[in-house]
Structures are given as C-alpha cells and as structure tokens.
Amino acid sequence: MKCIYLFISLFFSQLSFGQSPPGQGLHTDSMSYDGLQRKYIYYIPSGIENYEKVPVVFFLHGMGASAQIGVNVLGPQYHARAERDKAIVVYPDATSKHWNDKLGGSYPLTDKINDVGYLSSLIDLFIRDFKGDPKRVYFSGSSNGGMMTYRLSCDIPEKIRAIAPFVSTISPGVAKEFAKAKPIPIIITSGTADSVIKWKGGTIKVTRTPVILSGDENVAYWVARNGTKKKAKITHLPDVEPGDNSTVEIQHYKGKNDVILYKIIGGAHTHPTLRAPGKALVKGLNMDYNSFERVWDFMMSYK
C-alpha cells in the first residue's frame, strides 16, 4: 500500500512541477508562440542542481545569423564563464533570421512577428522550469540582436537586470518615447568605422530604418535615462595589436545603474577579441581585448 501511495505521489509531483532540467551541456528545444514554433539553444552548466536559483544570460544573434552561429562565436567564452558563475546561457532563434526590433524601420518578413512577447515568454520558461533567478536575467545581442536587446530594455525593463548590446543603437523616436523608462545598467560596444551601424548615425538601408542615433547620442540617452554622472571616467586599453589599426577608449559613467561605452576607434561591425596564437589579423577587428568576457563580467556584477 505504501508503494502504491509513493508511486501516485511521484506521478502527480511530475505533473505539477514538470521534468527536472536536463544535464550539463548544450541542448536544443522549441516553444510554440503566436502559432509559430520558435527554436532556441541553451547551455546548462554543471552542478546547478545544488543551487536554488541561477542567473540566465540571453544572446540575440544579428540579422542573417542564427542561434547556432551565436553558439559557435560565443560558446568558448560564455560557457567557460557559465561554468564559473553557474549561469544558464540561452541562444534564441529569430524568424527569417531577423528580429522585429521596432526601431522605426521595416523588414516585411518579420514586421508582424511579436518578438518582445516571445522573448518575454522564454524568460518565464527558464525561470519556471530551469531554476532561473528572476532578479538575474541578462540580455546581450549583436547588430540587429543588439537593437532587439535595446527594444526589450524599453518594453520589459522590469524583467531584465542588465544589458550588453554590440554594434547597434536606437532611433530618435524610441529615445523620445522611452526617455523616462526604468534605468538598466548597460555596457555598449561600438566601432567608429562601422559601415552598417554608423557611428555618426544616419540610415540603415537593409531595414529601411529612416534614421538612427549616433554613438554619442545613444550614450547621452542612456546617461540621462539611468541618471548617472554626466562626466565619464575615460581610460584607454593598451594597444596590444598595433597592426589591427584600432584602439579602445572606455567611457565609464558611474551611478546606481552604470553606463559603460567601449568605443572602438577604427573598429568595424565586429566583436573585439584577442588574437589566437598563430592566427592572422582580421581587417576591421580590434584584437586588444576580449569583449565577450568583459560584457559577461559586467552583467554578472549586477545581482
């Protein structure tokens, strides 16, 4: 009789609370949202069964890329950090390889896709089913993924602790609409020689975005929104790779919700990273520091 009771208890426990999170490593899954099956890849670090709650870090790929490309590019850095900090890393896939960032442009294949709703639901899933800490959800993204990160910081700031957009900015319309939005700590990485998201602002032809803020205007928006000190502490990283024709200036605006800009002087539409031994220089790529490790550590500093 006791065995039957135990079996019934375990059965209903599974129904009520779902399956345990999968083990350490990379996993692929999907969820249904707005009639679409949305794929995502995620990394589970070892030993999280010993923790009550764990941080969750999302990375949003750029236009034309995919979740798998995000894994290929960031995996070696992010997963090592995930093991150290016991954090889950999530790589969602956009539909048609483009996020509907709603920054004022138009991309017919995704104009009607509710990516804010989808990503908000994905946050809920990892909090509910994977021990995700609702107070330690972070977003990073590159290019169109960076713009989607900005969008989330405007639409669902209460769900996000800190953000780290690469090579991206926002539009004047969004800056005006969300001037008084909830402050969020942010670390920005942008290149002054970026031919896609131009440092001086202007248009993005591929998505018909009428105008975007310049790099300086974007930083000014965040300084005002976050209420930081208006004067930055400026430092420069050592130019360890003179042959990459770029240098790194760091602007740190301090406050309760810091704003940090890594201004890559001469940098293109790329993610700065240290050059691997024996590897050649890549045109437009700054190789003075590892940007992925820096943004990870920045996000994790906000608990």
C-alpha positions in Angstrom: 0.0 0.0 0.0 2.9 2.4 0.9 4.5 1.6 -2.5 1.2 2.5 -4.4 0.9 5.7 -2.4 4.5 6.6 -3.2 4.0 5.9 -6.9 0.9 8.1 -7.0 2.6 10.9 -5.2 5.6 10.9 -7.5 3.3 10.8 -10.6 1.3 13.8 -9.5 4.5 15.6 -8.5 5.8 15.2 -12.1 2.5 16.6 -13.4 2.6 19.6 -11.1 6.2 20.6 -11.4 7.4 19.1 -14.7 10.6 17.3 -15.6 13.9 18.2 -14.0 16.2 20.4 -16.1 18.5 18.4 -18.4 22.1 17.8 -17.5 25.2 19.8 -18.3 25.9 20.8 -21.9 24.2 22.2 -25.0 20.5 21.4 -25.7 18.1 22.4 -28.4 14.4 22.9 -28.0 11.5 24.9 -29.2 8.3 26.5 -27.9 5.0 27.4 -29.6 4.3 31.1 -29.6 1.7 33.0 -31.7 1.2 30.0 -33.9 4.9 29.6 -34.7 7.4 27.0 -33.4 10.3 29.0 -32.1 13.7 27.3 -31.7 16.3 28.0 -29.1 19.6 26.5 -28.0 20.7 26.7 -24.4 23.7 25.7 -22.2 23.4 24.2 -18.8 26.5 24.4 -16.5 27.4 21.5 -14.3 26.2 21.4 -10.7 23.2 23.7 -10.8 21.1 21.1 -9.1 22.9 22.3 -5.9 21.6 25.8 -6.4 18.1 27.2 -5.6 18.3 29.9 -8.4 20.8 30.6 -11.1 21.4 33.6 -13.5 20.2 33.4 -17.1 22.1 35.1 -19.9 20.4 35.5 -23.3 22.3 36.3 -26.5 20.5 37.5 -29.6 22.1 36.9 -33.0 22.4 39.5 -35.7 20.5 39.7 -39.0 21.2 36.8 -41.3 22.7 34.8 -38.5 21.2 32.1 -36.2 21.3 30.7 -32.7 23.8 28.2 -33.8 26.2 30.9 -35.1 25.8 32.6 -31.7 26.9 29.3 -30.1 29.9 29.0 -32.4 31.1 32.5 -31.8 30.4 33.0 -28.1 30.4 29.4 -26.8 34.0 29.1 -25.9 33.9 32.3 -23.8 30.4 32.4 -22.5 30.3 28.7 -21.5 33.5 28.9 -19.5 32.1 31.9 -17.7 28.8 30.0 -17.2 30.6 27.1 -15.5 32.4 29.6 -13.2 29.3 31.5 -12.3 26.8 28.7 -12.6 24.6 30.5 -15.2 22.4 29.3 -18.0 23.1 30.7 -21.5 20.2 30.9 -24.0 20.5 31.5 -27.7 17.0 32.1 -29.2 16.4 31.9 -33.0 14.7 34.8 -34.8 12.2 34.1 -37.6 13.6 34.6 -41.1 16.9 35.4 -39.3 15.8 38.8 -38.3 14.4 40.3 -35.0 11.4 42.7 -35.1 13.2 45.4 -33.1 10.5 48.0 -33.9 13.1 50.8 -34.0 11.4 52.6 -36.9 12.4 50.6 -39.9 10.6 48.0 -41.9 11.5 44.4 -42.7 8.5 42.7 -44.4 9.4 39.2 -43.4 9.2 40.0 -39.7 7.1 43.2 -39.3 4.2 41.3 -37.8 6.2 39.0 -35.6 5.9 39.7 -31.8 9.4 39.0 -30.7 9.0 41.0 -27.5 6.2 38.7 -26.4 8.2 35.6 -27.5 11.3 36.5 -25.6 9.3 37.5 -22.6 7.7 34.1 -22.6 11.1 32.5 -22.9 12.3 34.4 -19.9 9.3 33.0 -18.0 10.1 29.5 -19.2 13.6 29.5 -17.9 12.5 31.0 -14.6 9.7 28.4 -14.1 11.4 25.3 -15.4 15.2 25.8 -15.1 15.7 27.5 -11.7 16.3 30.9 -13.4 16.6 33.8 -11.0 14.0 36.5 -12.0 16.3 39.1 -10.5 19.3 38.0 -12.6 18.2 37.9 -16.2 20.6 39.5 -18.7 20.5 40.2 -22.4 23.3 40.7 -24.9 23.0 40.9 -28.7 24.8 41.8 -31.8 23.7 44.2 -34.6 20.0 43.5 -35.1 20.2 41.4 -32.0 21.6 44.4 -30.1 18.8 46.5 -31.4 16.3 43.9 -30.2 18.1 44.0 -26.8 17.5 47.7 -26.7 13.9 47.1 -27.6 13.4 44.7 -24.7 15.0 47.2 -22.3 12.2 49.6 -23.3 9.3 47.2 -23.4 10.0 44.8 -20.5 12.7 46.5 -18.3 11.2 45.0 -15.2 12.3 41.6 -16.4 16.0 42.5 -17.2 18.8 43.3 -14.8 21.5 44.5 -17.3 22.1 44.6 -21.0 25.1 44.4 -23.3 24.4 45.4 -26.9 27.2 45.1 -29.6 27.5 47.3 -32.7 23.9 48.7 -32.5 22.0 51.8 -31.4 18.4 53.1 -31.2 16.3 55.5 -33.2 15.4 59.1 -32.1 11.7 58.0 -31.9 12.5 55.3 -29.4 14.7 57.6 -27.4 12.0 60.1 -27.2 9.2 57.6 -26.3 11.2 55.9 -23.6 13.2 58.8 -22.2 11.8 58.1 -18.7 11.9 54.3 -18.9 13.2 52.2 -16.0 17.0 52.5 -15.7 19.0 49.5 -16.7 22.8 49.0 -16.4 24.3 48.9 -19.8 27.7 48.2 -21.5 27.9 49.3 -25.1 30.4 48.2 -27.7 30.6 50.2 -30.9 33.1 50.9 -33.6 33.8 54.3 -35.2 34.5 52.7 -38.6 31.3 50.6 -38.6 29.8 50.8 -42.1 26.5 49.1 -41.1 25.6 50.9 -37.9 27.5 54.1 -38.5 29.0 55.9 -35.5 27.7 59.2 -36.9 24.2 57.8 -37.2 22.0 58.0 -40.3 20.1 55.3 -42.1 20.3 51.5 -42.2 19.4 50.7 -45.8 18.7 47.0 -45.4 15.8 47.5 -42.9 14.7 50.9 -44.3 15.3 52.5 -40.9 14.9 56.2 -41.6 17.4 57.3 -39.0 19.4 56.1 -36.0 21.2 57.9 -33.2 24.9 58.4 -33.4 27.2 56.7 -31.0 27.5 59.8 -28.9 23.7 60.5 -28.9 23.0 56.9 -27.9 25.3 57.2 -24.9 23.7 60.6 -24.0 20.3 58.9 -24.0 21.4 56.2 -21.6 23.2 58.6 -19.3 20.0 60.6 -19.0 17.8 57.6 -18.6 20.0 55.9 -16.0 20.7 59.1 -14.1 24.4 58.6 -13.9 27.2 61.2 -13.6 27.3 63.3 -16.7 31.1 63.3 -16.9 32.7 60.0 -17.7 35.9 58.5 -16.4 37.9 57.9 -19.6 40.6 55.3 -19.9 42.3 53.6 -22.8 43.3 50.0 -23.2 46.9 49.1 -24.2 47.3 48.8 -28.0 48.5 45.2 -27.8 47.8 44.7 -31.5 49.1 47.8 -33.4 48.5 46.0 -36.7 44.7 46.0 -36.3 44.6 49.8 -36.9 42.2 50.3 -34.0 42.3 51.3 -30.3 39.9 51.1 -27.4 38.6 54.0 -25.4 36.4 53.3 -22.3 33.9 55.8 -21.1 32.5 54.9 -17.7 29.5 56.9 -16.4 29.1 55.9 -12.8 25.8 55.7 -10.8 23.4 53.1 -9.4 23.0 51.9 -13.0 26.3 52.4 -14.8 26.7 53.2 -18.4 29.9 52.0 -20.0 30.9 52.6 -23.6 33.7 50.6 -25.2 34.4 52.9 -28.2 36.5 51.0 -30.7 38.3 53.8 -32.6 38.8 52.4 -36.1 36.7 49.4 -35.3 34.2 47.9 -37.8 31.0 45.9 -37.4 32.7 43.2 -35.3 33.2 42.0 -31.8 36.6 42.8 -30.3 38.6 39.7 -29.3 42.1 38.7 -28.5 44.1 37.1 -31.4 44.6 33.4 -31.0 48.2 32.3 -31.3 49.2 31.8 -34.9 46.1 33.5 -36.3 46.3 36.4 -38.7 44.9 39.8 -38.2 41.3 40.4 -39.4 40.5 43.7 -41.2 38.4 45.9 -39.0 38.5 43.6 -36.0 40.0 45.0 -32.8 42.3 42.5 -31.1 43.3 44.4 -28.0 40.8 42.7 -25.6 38.1 40.0 -25.3 34.8 41.9 -25.4 32.7 38.8 -24.6 34.4 38.2 -21.3 34.2 41.9 -20.4 30.4 42.2 -21.0 29.8 38.9 -19.2 31.6 40.2 -16.1 29.8 43.5 -16.3 26.4 41.8 -16.4 27.2 39.4 -13.6 28.3 42.3 -11.3 24.6 43.3 -11.1 22.7 41.0 -8.7 
